[in-house]
């Protein structure tokens, strides 16, 4: 059974935040740009702590940033 990727709106939120770069967001949440890139591309699911940190940067509730698709 294939794992379902957690979907996210990070790219859109970065764009709406004055086109924030991946490097800037990564620095704010304490990860590498490569890690953030993998999360944004839904190739890696963030920890709950990291998901909350990302949501806090954008001032959004966590479910506005991340979604788990229903089967």
Secondary structure, DSSP 4 states (H G I P E B T S, - for coil): -PPPPEEE-HHHHHHHTTS--HHHHHHHHTS-HHHHHHHHTTSSPPPHHHHHHHHHHHT--HHHHEEE---
